[in-house]
Amino acid sequence: MAYRYEPLTKQHDRAGFRCAIAPLNIYLQQIARKDAERHVAAAFVMVDDAAPATIVGYYTLSAFAVDVAELPEAMQQKLPRYPRLSATLLGRLARDERFPGTGSLLLMDALVRAHQKSAEIASLAVVADAKNSAALAFYRKFGFAQLGSNPNRVFLPMGTIEKLVAG
Ligand SMILES: CC(C)(COP(=O)(O)OP(=O)(O)OC[C@H]1O[C@@H](n2cnc3c(N)ncnc32)[C@H](O)[C@@H]1OP(=O)(O)O)[C@@H](O)C(=O)NCCC(=O)NCCS
């Protein structure tokens, strides 16, 4: 399969998308395009070249502000003394049940895109909210660590992503 990643458009079959978490289906089907138009979140889909209307998976990115006090002490010490610094929110990420094993490809594309954009608008980390313990385990596998006191909110420093992308 030759996958490609592109912004969500009307040409993609949103109604046919099914992942295990119903709110993530509803979001893609009813809200994602509106959020893009309202400049709230940019949605990207993963499609197979051979069937480009079928959505294999999707994710959203938005600008975000991190409370510096929520970052690990060692990281805080290397940062300027502003209360908040810019980051990238990976608001939603899901793959269709018909395409197991594509979640990591989807995540990698989100991280590569966030890293590329950070060359023009700086971002010190990618932040994600895990919807359940399985999602948390998935993010932890890639090195995401807890951000602040919310156990479901995780982050990966842009420096780590830079190394991942280079490797
Ligand atoms: C979470 C999700 C994206 C994972 O997709 P996937 O296609 O199963 O992921 P991959 O197979 O590419 O997994 C990558 C790695 O994460 C691990 N992983 C995936 N799901 C896991 C889980 N529930 N618990 C522990 N590890 C998990 C895999 O074992 C794999 O590691 P390996 O390469 O060492 O085997 C997918 O299950 C999904 O879309 N779920 C519904 C929506 C969701 O939970 N989104 C997360 C944000 S809230």
The ligand as a Gaussian input file, in Angstrom:
#p B3LYP/6-31G(d) Opt

LIG

0 1
 C       -4.480000       4.158000      19.253000
 C       -4.416000       3.763000      17.771000
 C       -4.163000       5.005000      16.912000
 C       -3.265000       2.760000      17.611000
 O       -3.242000       2.390000      16.247000
 P       -2.550000       1.017000      15.778000
 O       -2.717000       0.936000      14.306000
 O       -3.078000      -0.086000      16.601000
 O       -1.072000       1.319000      16.184000
 P        0.238000       0.526000      15.718000
 O       -0.098000      -0.908000      15.461000
 O        0.884000       1.288000      14.638000
 O        1.012000       0.616000      17.088000
 C        2.251000       1.194000      17.288000
 C        2.785000       0.670000      18.566000
 O        1.907000       1.027000      19.641000
 C        1.516000      -0.145000      20.313000
 N        0.134000      -0.065000      20.735000
 C       -0.944000       0.204000      19.972000
 N       -2.062000       0.144000      20.722000
 C       -1.652000      -0.190000      21.983000
 C       -2.314000      -0.439000      23.201000
 N       -3.650000      -0.376000      23.287000
 N       -1.577000      -0.740000      24.285000
 C       -0.239000      -0.834000      24.207000
 N        0.470000      -0.642000      23.085000
 C       -0.245000      -0.299000      21.991000
 C        1.665000      -1.284000      19.330000
 O        1.888000      -2.500000      20.015000
 C        2.862000      -0.860000      18.529000
 O        4.071000      -1.221000      19.139000
 P        5.071000      -2.275000      18.409000
 O        5.460000      -1.622000      17.120000
 O        6.198000      -2.400000      19.382000
 O        4.241000      -3.486000      18.241000
 C       -5.720000       3.043000      17.296000
 O       -5.949000       1.928000      18.100000
 C       -6.954000       3.932000      17.296000
 O       -7.198000       4.675000      16.364000
 N       -7.745000       3.819000      18.362000
 C       -8.979000       4.584000      18.476000
 C       -8.713000       6.057000      18.666000
 C       -7.682000       6.374000      19.733000
 O       -7.591000       5.736000      20.779000
 N       -6.894000       7.446000      19.475000
 C       -5.793000       7.869000      20.340000
 C       -5.888000       9.302000      20.692000
 S       -7.206000       9.598000      21.857000

